[in-house]
Amino acid sequence: GINYGLFMWAMVIRIKSLNIIPDIKSQIDDLNADTMHMKYINFSELAHSDRLQYNINAFNAILTWIKIFKYLDFYPPMLTLTNTLYRASKMLGSLIVTITIVLLGSGQGFFMAFGLEVHMYRDFGASVMGLLRMAVGDFDYTELAESNRTLGPLMFWLYILLVFFVLMSMFIALVSE
């Protein structure tokens, strides 16, 4: 259902893009050597439609691959995985909400504390991405500590404790049930 809807939406956008092309082509054909440097041809609508179509198709591809789990139930190890995920879905939902709250709150804090001095936390989005990178071990502790000798180590260790000890413990307890 959702996959077909997204596919149809992408096709409508594609058809809309194809209807824009003749207008742009006629503008290009109207150019001559004398006015070529003074004429602006706007490709932004075509580029936006093209990018939107690619984004919809990329999201649809992820959903399609996830849908494969439904068809792998005949294989016993996969049946165990899908049954486990189904039984834990409510608890996984609350864990995802908790992780989101910790990530967004920490992202805001790191942006406010270090945004002017540390490039990784220059805006809110970059800060959240930096914290996700920090969760997998890609961080510069020295840069944080030099930016703010008190708050840098304090916020770093608070985030590490929250993510690794609290959230990961919650996840392990949820999966082991």
Residue pairs with C-beta under 8 A, 6 or more apart in sequence:
2 63
3 60
3 63
3 64
3 67
6 56
6 57
6 59
6 60
6 63
7 57
7 60
9 56
10 53
10 56
10 57
10 60
13 49
13 52
13 53
13 56
14 49
14 53
16 49
17 46
17 49
17 50
17 53
20 45
20 46
20 49
21 46
24 41
24 43
24 46
27 39
27 41
28 41
30 39
31 39
69 78
69 81
69 82
70 82
72 78
72 79
72 82
73 79
73 82
84 175
85 92
88 174
88 175
88 177
91 174
91 177
92 174
95 167
95 170
95 171
95 174
98 167
98 170
99 167
102 162
102 163
102 167
103 128
103 131
103 132
104 128
106 131
106 155
106 159
106 162
107 124
107 127
107 128
107 131
108 124
108 127
109 155
110 121
110 127
110 130
110 131
110 155
110 159
111 121
111 122
111 123
111 124
111 126
111 127
113 121
113 147
113 148
113 151
113 152
113 155
114 120
114 121
114 144
114 147
114 148
114 152
115 121
115 122
115 123
115 127
117 147
117 148
118 143
118 144
118 147
119 126
120 126
120 127
120 130
120 133
120 139
120 140
120 143
121 127
121 130
130 139
131 159
133 139
134 156
134 159
134 160
135 163
135 164
139 156
141 153
141 156
144 152
144 153
144 155
144 156
145 152
145 153
145 156
146 152
